[in-house]
Amino acid sequence: MYKTKLIFSVLLLFIFLSVESVFALTDSRDVKDIGIDERLGEFIPGEITLTDENNEPVVFEDLLSKDTPTVLNLVYYSCPKLCNFAADGLLKVVNETESLELGKDFKLLTVSFDPKDSPELAAKKALKYRNATKRVLTSKQDWPFFVGDEENIEKLTESVGFRYKLDGEEFAHASALIVITPEGRISRYLYGIQHVPSDFRLSLLEASKGEIGSSKLLNSVLLFCYGFDPVGKKYALKALNIVKAGGVVTLLTLSVGLTYFWRRENRTG
């Protein structure tokens, strides 16, 4: 009887703690400061100063690629949960996007939003992920890892609309990749911890206006056919553009056919 009461008491305590945690996560008072406010088309302030893996200060403007898009990944290095999944997801989609090459067609930039994270911890994370890329990187600058003080981190997170909240010893935060144009404008947000390679590629093509990759003509066709769905947060086929393209192809085919028969008739006539 005593064992039964003990088991029952433990179950009640487990249920209570589970329910309490669920309400803590879903209470609007707790999550109102967590999320992402999109700043599409806006510039990220260039005067933000971060610290690299060698404990050297670097101006944010100098971190962006001047010729290709940069993908910003905001995490914190001591995170035991979401950030690891997010970084793994970024690595996975980079390795799966074989048509575009890291360091040549785009650049990655990982920044910790925890001012307590150290350059040493950034270097440890950098070594892990750079070594796991499919291609051997020619430079650490293709995927650098940074930390920063509270003031500069606040400037960066506010400029990209990234809202987070300290919850005990951990941070509650959203997860998204932020695609930045060579000019420093925010082009696209890709939400989640797992990303579809086609969406990742199209976001980079969009940010570069199709000026990266092996075929600019093919890139232009892809951008013409696909558009970003703000509801589904994914790229989708543009039905109207497909119809237009089909109409053009049909007209060209008819024109070629009519020209052929017209010339044939003239020769026989």
Residue pairs with C-beta under 8 A, 6 or more apart in sequence:
24 30
25 31
30 165
30 167
30 172
31 172
33 163
33 164
33 165
34 163
34 164
34 165
34 172
34 173
34 174
35 163
35 174
36 160
36 161
36 162
36 163
36 174
36 176
36 189
36 191
37 161
37 163
38 161
38 186
38 189
39 159
39 160
39 161
39 186
40 186
40 187
40 188
40 189
41 185
41 186
42 159
42 185
42 186
43 183
43 184
43 185
43 186
44 60
44 156
44 159
44 160
44 180
44 184
44 186
45 60
45 155
45 159
46 59
46 60
46 61
46 184
47 59
47 60
47 61
48 59
48 60
48 61
48 148
48 152
48 155
48 156
48 159
49 57
49 58
49 59
49 60
49 148
49 152
50 57
50 58
50 60
50 63
50 111
50 146
50 147
50 148
50 152
50 156
51 57
51 58
51 119
51 146
51 147
51 148
51 149
52 58
52 119
52 122
52 144
52 145
52 146
53 119
53 122
53 123
53 126
53 140
53 144
53 145
53 146
54 119
54 123
55 119
58 146
60 156
61 184
63 70
63 109
63 144
63 146
64 70
64 107
64 109
64 180
64 182
64 184
65 106
65 107
65 182
66 182
67 182
68 104
68 105
68 106
68 107
68 182
68 204
68 208
68 212
69 106
69 107
69 179
69 180
69 181
69 182
69 187
69 203
69 204
69 207
69 208
69 212
70 106
70 107
70 108
70 109
70 179
70 180
70 182
71 90
71 106
71 107
71 108
71 109
71 177
71 178
71 179
71 180
71 204
72 109
72 111
72 160
72 177
72 178
72 179
72 180
73 86
73 87
73 90
73 108
73 109
73 110
73 111
73 177
73 178
74 111
74 112
74 113
74 156
74 157
74 160
74 162
74 173
74 176
74 178
75 83
75 86
75 87
75 110
75 111
75 112
75 113
76 83
76 112
76 113
76 114
76 117
76 171
77 83
77 112
77 114
77 117
77 121
77 122
77 124
77 125
77 145
77 147
78 114
78 116
78 117
78 121
79 170
79 171
80 170
81 170
82 173
82 175
82 193
83 175
85 175
85 193
86 175
86 193
87 110
87 125
87 129
88 193
89 192
89 193
89 194
89 195
90 108
90 177
90 195
91 129
91 132
91 133
92 194
92 195
93 194
93 195
93 196
93 197
93 200
94 102
94 108
94 133
94 134
94 200
95 132
95 133
95 134
96 197
97 197
97 200
97 201
99 201
99 213
99 214
100 106
100 201
100 204
100 212
100 213
101 135
102 108
102 133
102 135
102 137
102 142
102 143
103 135
103 137
103 138
103 139
103 142
103 143
105 204
105 208
105 212
105 213
106 204
106 208
106 212
107 141
107 142
107 143
108 142
108 143
109 143
109 144
109 146
110 125
110 126
110 129
110 143
110 144
110 145
110 146
111 145
111 146
111 147
111 148
111 153
111 156
112 121
112 122
112 145
112 146
112 147
112 148
112 153
113 153
113 156
113 157
113 162
113 164
113 171
113 173
114 147
114 153
114 171
115 147
115 148
115 149
115 150
115 153
117 147
118 147
119 147
121 147
122 145
122 146
122 147
123 145
125 145
126 140
126 143
126 144
126 145
129 143
129 145
130 137
130 140
130 142
130 143
133 143
137 143
148 156
156 162
157 163
157 164
160 178
160 186
162 173
162 174
162 176
162 178
163 173
163 174
164 171
164 172
164 173
164 174
165 171
165 172
165 173
166 172
174 191
175 191
175 192
175 193
176 189
176 190
176 191
176 192
177 189
177 190
177 195
177 200
177 203
178 186
178 188
178 189
179 186
179 187
179 188
179 189
179 190
179 203
179 204
179 206
179 207
180 186
180 187
180 207
181 187
181 207
181 208
182 207
182 208
187 203
187 206
187 207
188 203
188 206
188 207
188 228
189 233
190 199
190 200
190 203
190 233
191 233
196 234
198 235
199 234
199 235
202 222
202 223
202 226
202 228
202 235
203 228
203 235
204 212
205 212
205 213
205 219
205 222
205 223
206 223
206 228
209 223
210 216
210 219
210 220
210 222
210 223
211 219
212 219
213 219
224 238
224 241
224 245
225 237
225 238
225 241
225 242
225 245
226 235
226 236
226 237
226 238
227 235
227 236
227 238
227 241
228 234
228 235
228 236
229 235
229 236
